[in-house]
Amino acid sequence: MNFATALAFALPLAVGIAALGSAIGLGLAVRAALEAIGRQPEASGKIQTAMIIGAAFIEALTIYALLVVFLFMGRVA
């Protein structure tokens, strides 16, 4: 198996793992935020703001992984 073939198999797998990790992290963050809001409803605005910022960072990591895959796909062709 040459380098291009190995890269062609590894790139979709890498995006899938990045998306799975992002989904797990986002689910844990939202769960923790909802539990915090349930315990202290008067702080829901601050909790929700922090959760949205954290979710944006989590999604940004997945987008970075996708960009790296697109960059390496140019080497396969």
Rosetta blueprint (number, residue, H / E / L):
1 M L
2 N L
3 F H
4 A H
5 T H
6 A H
7 L H
8 A H
9 F H
10 A H
11 L H
12 P H
13 L H
14 A H
15 V H
16 G H
17 I H
18 A H
19 A H
20 L H
21 G H
22 S H
23 A H
24 I H
25 G H
26 L H
27 G H
28 L H
29 A H
30 V H
31 R H
32 A H
33 A H
34 L H
35 E H
36 A H
37 I H
38 G H
39 R H
40 Q L
41 P H
42 E H
43 A H
44 S H
45 G H
46 K H
47 I H
48 Q H
49 T H
50 A H
51 M H
52 I H
53 I H
54 G H
55 A H
56 A H
57 F H
58 I H
59 E H
60 A H
61 L H
62 T H
63 I H
64 Y H
65 A H
66 L H
67 L H
68 V H
69 V H
70 F H
71 L H
72 F H
73 M H
74 G H
75 R H
76 V H
77 A L
